Amino acid sequence: MTQLDVTIEPQSAADEAAVDRLQARAFGPGRFARTAFRIREQAQHAESLAFVARVGSLMVGSVQLTPIRIDAHPAFMLGPLVVDPAFEGRGIGRALLERGALAARAARGDLILLVGDEAYYSRHGYRRVPPGRIRLPGPVDPARLLALELQPGALERITGAVRGGD
Ligand SMILES: CC(C)(COP(=O)(O)OP(=O)(O)OC[C@H]1O[C@@H](n2cnc3c(N)ncnc32)[C@H](O)[C@@H]1OP(=O)(O)O)[C@@H](O)C(=O)NCCC(=O)NCCS
């Protein structure tokens, strides 16, 4: 496969419309009902961490992390992660996840939570949250509730309801 020169950068205000188009194309109008969107709405006061992938000046992928609290523990909700279909399978999803994890670690979160396909995210260190330990505002398929520990043992230690963090 041809190597692409991909850069990962903080999302700027000028990227907003293109990111929205990418998310709309991937998830459709139902995207606003997705858990990550709902959590983001609840945490409006918190600056989310957002990154984009670029090939040259073209924005080809994006990821967002929202600060949350699980009980009193600082954590992040990741999502949505989206890559332009024309650029899939070239490691851009992986690069965005790695940059997100780096930022979440720097911001001293204990873990990153997301709702997604275990088959994809398990390649990136995410594993299933033990049933009943973390509650989200809305129904979630327990098989899709995944977390990446940023502190060793965080997933065993942390339990409670998720709310928008600060
Ligand atoms: C999922 C997504 C972000 C992956 O982006 P990407 O840049 O193609 O990812 P990478 O290049 O890092 O990884 C590609 C690999 O993951 C695999 N993969 C992609 N989606 C997968 C899924 N849902 N389940 C299992 N494996 C998956 C690909 O088959 C590929 O495998 P290979 O390396 O063996 O060829 C992208 O396909 C996408 O935006 N999809 C639509 C939106 C979405 O579903 N987002 C995630 C839900 S929050």
PDBQT file of the ligand as one rigid body, heavy atoms in Angstrom, charges set to zero:
ROOT
HETATM    1  C1  LIG A 201     -13.525   2.568  11.984  1.00  0.00    +0.000 C 
HETATM    2  C2  LIG A 201     -12.659   3.581  11.256  1.00  0.00    +0.000 C 
HETATM    3  C3  LIG A 201     -12.479   4.816  12.124  1.00  0.00    +0.000 C 
HETATM    4  C4  LIG A 201     -11.286   2.939  10.988  1.00  0.00    +0.000 C 
HETATM    5  O1  LIG A 201     -10.423   3.910  10.387  1.00  0.00    +0.000 OA
HETATM    6  P1  LIG A 201      -9.130   3.441   9.541  1.00  0.00    +0.000 P 
HETATM    7  O2  LIG A 201      -8.277   4.624   9.310  1.00  0.00    +0.000 OA
HETATM    8  O3  LIG A 201      -9.564   2.663   8.355  1.00  0.00    +0.000 OA
HETATM    9  O4  LIG A 201      -8.435   2.458  10.594  1.00  0.00    +0.000 OA
HETATM   10  P2  LIG A 201      -6.986   1.835  10.545  1.00  0.00    +0.000 P 
HETATM   11  O5  LIG A 201      -6.363   2.057   9.216  1.00  0.00    +0.000 OA
HETATM   12  O6  LIG A 201      -6.234   2.288  11.757  1.00  0.00    +0.000 OA
HETATM   13  O7  LIG A 201      -7.299   0.281  10.743  1.00  0.00    +0.000 OA
HETATM   14  C5  LIG A 201      -7.831  -0.440   9.664  1.00  0.00    +0.000 C 
HETATM   15  C6  LIG A 201      -8.049  -1.889  10.083  1.00  0.00    +0.000 C 
HETATM   16  O8  LIG A 201      -9.170  -1.946  11.003  1.00  0.00    +0.000 OA
HETATM   17  C7  LIG A 201     -10.145  -2.840  10.477  1.00  0.00    +0.000 C 
HETATM   18  N1  LIG A 201     -11.481  -2.359  10.851  1.00  0.00    +0.000 N 
HETATM   19  C8  LIG A 201     -12.084  -1.214  10.478  1.00  0.00    +0.000 A 
HETATM   20  N2  LIG A 201     -13.310  -1.153  11.043  1.00  0.00    +0.000 NA
HETATM   21  C9  LIG A 201     -13.465  -2.273  11.782  1.00  0.00    +0.000 A 
HETATM   22  C10 LIG A 201     -14.517  -2.780  12.580  1.00  0.00    +0.000 A 
HETATM   23  N3  LIG A 201     -15.658  -2.116  12.742  1.00  0.00    +0.000 N 
HETATM   24  N4  LIG A 201     -14.333  -3.975  13.186  1.00  0.00    +0.000 NA
HETATM   25  C11 LIG A 201     -13.168  -4.681  13.035  1.00  0.00    +0.000 A 
HETATM   26  N5  LIG A 201     -12.133  -4.234  12.286  1.00  0.00    +0.000 NA
HETATM   27  C12 LIG A 201     -12.295  -3.040  11.666  1.00  0.00    +0.000 A 
HETATM   28  C13 LIG A 201      -9.945  -2.802   8.984  1.00  0.00    +0.000 C 
HETATM   29  O9  LIG A 201     -10.472  -3.982   8.375  1.00  0.00    +0.000 OA
HETATM   30  C14 LIG A 201      -8.418  -2.753   8.877  1.00  0.00    +0.000 C 
HETATM   31  O10 LIG A 201      -7.899  -4.043   9.103  1.00  0.00    +0.000 OA
HETATM   32  P3  LIG A 201      -6.459  -4.503   8.525  1.00  0.00    +0.000 P 
HETATM   33  O11 LIG A 201      -5.444  -3.595   9.166  1.00  0.00    +0.000 OA
HETATM   34  O12 LIG A 201      -6.325  -5.915   8.992  1.00  0.00    +0.000 OA
HETATM   35  O13 LIG A 201      -6.557  -4.323   7.059  1.00  0.00    +0.000 OA
HETATM   36  C15 LIG A 201     -13.257   3.984   9.880  1.00  0.00    +0.000 C 
HETATM   37  O14 LIG A 201     -13.469   2.810   9.141  1.00  0.00    +0.000 OA
HETATM   38  C16 LIG A 201     -14.554   4.751   9.983  1.00  0.00    +0.000 C 
HETATM   39  O15 LIG A 201     -14.556   5.972  10.066  1.00  0.00    +0.000 OA
HETATM   40  N6  LIG A 201     -15.710   4.063   9.950  1.00  0.00    +0.000 N 
HETATM   41  C17 LIG A 201     -17.009   4.708   9.995  1.00  0.00    +0.000 C 
HETATM   42  C18 LIG A 201     -17.257   5.363  11.323  1.00  0.00    +0.000 C 
HETATM   43  C19 LIG A 201     -17.094   4.407  12.481  1.00  0.00    +0.000 C 
HETATM   44  O16 LIG A 201     -17.591   3.273  12.459  1.00  0.00    +0.000 OA
HETATM   45  N7  LIG A 201     -16.393   4.885  13.544  1.00  0.00    +0.000 N 
HETATM   46  C20 LIG A 201     -16.097   4.094  14.710  1.00  0.00    +0.000 C 
HETATM   47  C21 LIG A 201     -17.275   4.005  15.598  1.00  0.00    +0.000 C 
HETATM   48  S1  LIG A 201     -17.184   5.162  16.929  1.00  0.00    +0.000 SA
ENDROOT
TORSDOF 0
